[in-house]
Amino acid sequence: MFCPRCKAEYSEGFTKCSDCHIPLVPELGPASDDRPAYVEYEEVLSTYNPFDIAMIKSLLDEEEIRYFFQGEQFSYVRPLADPVRLMVAKEHAKAAREILKDLTISFGPSSPDKDEEEEE
């Protein structure tokens, strides 16, 4: 007996999967490949600024472009050590660049000296 969802094998006498809580079947159907397809990504830009990241996410999500930010979680551990890299699925890279071309990105940290000069 087999669970059609998790593919676990059970001894005779069992009728329900203890994990999935669904009825068992005597045989599994033909094996299907449920693994996600390989996606090749390409770096489009990088930034240190979390506000840039939030803005970029909203723009790309609106256009349903597949992306991720490499190093985003580590930017809080090592701020300003390594930039966060925007990685976009290769087939969407050109569209992402077009969407982001007019966006002003802060590639470096803002200077506290500049802020102090403006206040004076």
C-alpha positions as CSV (number, residue, x, y, z in Angstrom):
1,M,0.0,0.0,0.0
2,F,1.3,3.5,-0.9
3,C,0.4,7.1,-0.2
4,P,-0.3,8.8,-3.5
5,R,0.9,12.2,-2.1
6,C,4.1,11.5,-0.2
7,K,4.8,8.1,-1.8
8,A,5.4,6.4,1.5
9,E,5.0,2.6,1.5
10,Y,2.9,0.9,4.2
11,S,2.4,-2.7,5.2
12,E,-0.8,-4.6,4.5
13,G,-3.6,-3.6,6.9
14,F,-3.0,0.1,6.8
15,T,-5.6,2.1,4.9
16,K,-4.6,5.8,5.6
17,C,-1.3,7.7,5.4
18,S,-0.3,8.7,8.9
19,D,1.3,11.9,7.7
20,C,-1.0,13.0,4.9
21,H,-4.2,11.6,6.3
22,I,-5.5,10.4,2.9
23,P,-6.5,6.9,1.7
24,L,-3.7,4.6,0.5
25,V,-3.6,3.0,-2.9
26,P,-2.4,-0.5,-3.8
27,E,0.1,0.8,-6.5
28,L,1.6,4.1,-7.4
29,G,1.0,5.5,-10.9
30,P,3.8,6.2,-13.3
31,A,6.5,8.3,-11.7
32,S,6.1,12.0,-12.4
33,D,8.9,14.5,-12.0
34,D,7.6,17.0,-9.5
35,R,10.9,18.8,-9.2
36,P,11.0,22.4,-10.2
37,A,12.6,23.2,-13.5
38,Y,16.1,24.7,-13.5
39,V,16.1,28.4,-13.9
40,E,19.2,30.4,-14.9
41,Y,19.6,33.8,-13.2
42,E,21.6,36.8,-14.1
43,E,22.7,39.8,-12.0
44,V,20.9,43.0,-13.0
45,L,22.1,45.4,-10.3
46,S,23.4,45.6,-6.7
47,T,22.7,47.9,-3.8
48,Y,23.3,48.4,-0.1
49,N,20.0,50.2,0.5
50,P,17.0,48.2,1.9
51,F,14.7,50.9,0.6
52,D,15.9,50.3,-2.9
53,I,15.3,46.6,-2.4
54,A,11.7,47.2,-1.3
55,M,11.0,49.5,-4.3
56,I,12.5,47.0,-6.8
57,K,10.5,44.2,-5.3
58,S,7.2,46.1,-5.8
59,L,8.1,47.0,-9.4
60,L,9.1,43.5,-10.4
61,D,6.2,41.8,-8.5
62,E,3.8,44.0,-10.4
63,E,5.2,42.8,-13.7
64,E,5.4,39.1,-12.4
65,I,9.1,38.9,-13.1
66,R,11.0,36.0,-11.4
67,Y,13.8,37.3,-9.2
68,F,15.6,37.0,-5.9
69,F,18.0,39.1,-3.9
70,Q,21.3,37.3,-3.2
71,G,22.7,38.2,0.2
72,E,19.6,40.1,1.4
73,Q,19.5,38.2,4.7
74,F,23.2,38.8,5.3
75,S,22.9,42.5,4.8
76,Y,21.8,42.9,8.4
77,V,24.7,40.8,9.7
78,R,27.4,42.5,7.6
79,P,25.9,45.9,6.6
80,L,27.9,47.7,3.9
81,A,30.3,44.8,3.6
82,D,28.8,43.2,0.6
83,P,26.0,44.6,-1.6
84,V,22.7,42.8,-2.1
85,R,22.6,41.5,-5.7
86,L,19.4,41.5,-7.7
87,M,19.2,38.2,-9.6
88,V,16.6,37.9,-12.3
89,A,15.6,34.9,-14.4
90,K,17.6,35.1,-17.6
91,E,14.5,35.3,-19.8
92,H,13.2,38.3,-17.8
93,A,16.5,40.2,-17.4
94,K,16.0,42.5,-20.4
95,A,12.5,43.4,-19.2
96,A,13.7,44.0,-15.6
97,R,16.4,46.3,-16.9
98,E,13.9,48.3,-18.9
99,I,11.6,48.6,-15.9
100,L,14.4,49.7,-13.6
101,K,16.3,52.0,-16.0
102,D,14.8,55.2,-14.7
103,L,15.0,54.2,-11.0
104,T,17.6,56.1,-9.0
105,I,19.5,53.5,-7.0
106,S,21.6,54.2,-4.0
107,F,24.6,52.0,-4.7
108,G,26.5,53.3,-1.6
109,P,25.5,54.4,1.9
110,S,24.4,58.0,2.4
111,S,27.0,60.2,3.8
112,P,26.3,61.6,7.3
113,D,28.6,64.6,6.5
114,K,26.3,65.6,3.6
115,D,23.2,65.4,5.8
116,E,24.9,67.6,8.4
117,E,25.9,70.2,5.8
118,E,22.3,70.5,4.6
119,E,21.0,71.1,8.1
120,E,23.4,74.1,8.7
